[in-house]
Amino acid sequence: MKTLALEFGTNMFGKLKPEIKERLQAVIDNPCEETWEEAYSTILTMRPMKTLWQAVADIDPDMRRGKPHGSLWFKIPEREVIIKAINNAILGKQNLN
């Protein structure tokens, strides 16, 4: 499953590069500790700046806002939650200007 929203994401260098989109697609395709660890801090949009982790926490109140360094994640979001979070962060009303 893919989301077209990735084509509109931005970071401090402009549009998301292919390797960043691949990292995000990997966690969509296989949401597990390894892929989440690689993708959680990826910036999805700059205005306002929002990472994947922040976007998931916006829609999932059970997603923790912090994690002790070196520990495992309390929860790995499901594919549908990740896609919804990406879509909301990139395509949401706050990002239309």
N, C-alpha and C positions, 0 to 999 in steps of 0.2 A: 504494500500500500504506500502511495506517495501523496505528498501534499504540494500543490502548486505554490503555496505561500512561500516556500523556500526560495523561489525565484525572485521574490521581492524583499527578502531580508537584507539588512545592512549591518556593517560594523564600522569601526573607526577608519577602515581602509576603503569603504564603499560597499559595493554589492558583495554578497557572500561568495567566496572562491569555491571552485568545485570540490576541493578537499574538505572544506567545512560542511558543504551540503552532503557529502558522502558520510561524514562523521554523524551528522544528524539523521541521515537515512538509515545508518547502521543501528542506531538506538530505536528507531521506529520499527525496523524489521525484526530486531531481536533485543527487546528491553531486558537487559540483565545487568548485573553488577559491573561487568567489564565495559560494555558499551555506554552505560550511564556515566561511569567514571570518566570516560573519554569525552562525553558530550555535555555534561551538566552545566559547565561554565561558559559554553559557547554563547556569544552575543548574537541575538536574533534581530535586534533593531536598536538604533541609536537614539531615536526620539519618540518616547523616552528610552533610555538605555535599558535593555531587558535581556537577561540570560535565559537559557532554557529552564534552569532551576527556578528562577523567579517566576517565569511564565507558568510553570506547573504549579507552584505554590499559590499562585493567584486563583487557580480553579480547584485545587485539591487542598482543603484545609488540614488534611492529615499529613501533608508533605512538610517535613521539618524545615525550618529556615536556617539551620546550622547543623554541622557535623564535626565531631572531634577529629582532628588530623590523624590519619592512619587507621581510622575505624571503618567498618562496613556501613553501608547505607541502611538506615532504619527501614526504608521502603524504596522500591524501584517502581516508578509509575508505569501503568499499562500503556500499550500502544495507542489506544483510543484517547487516553488522557494526554499523551505527548503530542499527538496530532492536533487535538483541540487547543492545547496550550500554544503551539506554534502558530496555528491559524489566528487565535485571539491576539497574540503579541504582534504579529506582523500585519495582519489584515484588519485589526480592530480599529474602531473609530478614532482613537487617540493617535493613530499613525497615518491618517489620511492627509495631513498637511505636508 
